[in-house]
Amino acid sequence: MVYRYKTRGTCSSEIVIELDGDIVKSVKFTGGCNGNAKGVGALVKGMKADEVIKRLKGIKCGFKQTSCPDQLATALSQMVEQRMK
């Protein structure tokens, strides 16, 4: 399943996530801090979606109320929720 998520409150504008069952196959950010976005994508590859959500949810970037990792957790939460419907 491939999912496109429009981010809110971050420098990145979109996250494209590919899941294989409950395993993250790939994550690609559009915009944002290029190196950090690639790093986050590489680190979560092969992880279960629930574990990624648990680790990244609530991370903030500076004075912002969210971050690219937090937005990834939000997107994955929505993906998991949609799969359950």
CORVENQUI-V433768 format. One record per helix or strand. SS is the DSSP state (H for helix, E for strand). FROM is the first residue (numbers start at 0). TO is the last residue. If there is no record, write none. Layout:
BEGIN
SS:FROM:TO  SS:FROM:TO
END
This chain:
BEGIN
E:1:5  E:11:19  E:22:30  H:33:43  E:47:47  H:48:55  H:67:83
END
